[in-house]
């Protein structure tokens, strides 16, 4: 059988919902807005595929730099050297910090 090197590999636990959370997420999560400079947590919603970041960024905290269309530009630091990366993530996959 060929190897699977897809975007969602090794995410059986990470991209699954708990029993009570299954189904579509509330619309209020999709219409939330963030201002530039706010800190947000990246929490991937597996039921919405559009605007989903790579699963390596799940659980990270970043800073909103601006908006592009319906998505937000979020800057996170990753790796040992703390490199800054800009991600384009839709509001359904973001939560306010604090």
N, C-alpha and C positions, 0 to 999 in steps of 0.2 A: 504494500500500500504506500502511495507517495506521501511525503512529509507535508504537513500543512504549515505554511509560513504566513498565514493571513494576519490581518490587522487585529483580530480579537482572539488570537491564540493564547493559551494559558490564562484564561480569564474566567474559568468556570465559577469560582466563588466571587471574584471581584465584580463582575458584571451580571450578577443575579440579584433579584429582589427578594425580600423576605415575604412570607405568605400574605401578611396584611397589606403590603405595599404593591401587590401585583396589579397589572392593568395600566391604564393611562394615568399620568401624573396630573395633578390639579392645574387648571389653566392659569392660576395666579402665579405659578412658578415661571410660566412662559412669558408673562407680561411684566415681570419685575424689571426695574431699571437700576443701573449703577452709574455713578458719576466717576469722572477721572480722579484717581488718587485713592479710591476706596480699596480696602483689603478684602479679598474674597477667597473662599475655600472652593476647590475644584472637587465636586462630587458628581460623578458621571451617573446620569439616568439612562439605564440600558434600554428603556422602551422608546427613546427618541434617538434616532441615528444621526440626524442632521446636526452639524455643529459639535459633534462629539470629539473631544481631544483623545490623544493616544492614552492607553491605560496606564502608562508609566507615570502620568501626571495626576492620577486619581489620588486624592487625599492631600495634595499640595496646597499651599497658600500663596497667592500672588496679588499683584497690584494692578488695578484696571488703569490702562493708559489712554483708552479712548474707545470709540465705537466704529464699526465698519458694517454698514447695513444693519442686519438684525443681530449680528455677533458683536462681542466685545474683545478688545485686544488686551490680553492679560499677560503681564511679565512675571515669570517665575525664575528662581535661581535653582539650577540643578547641577548635579555632578560634584566631584570633589573640588574643582576649582571655582565652584559657585558661578558658573556661566549664566548669563541672563538669556532667557529664551522668551520670544513673543509668541503667544498662542492665540488663535482666533476661536473663541468658544461662545456658543449661544447661551442665553440666560438660563435655560433649563438645567444646565450642568454646573451652575454657580450658586453658591450660598453666601450670605453675608457673614462676615467674621464677627463673632461676639454676640 
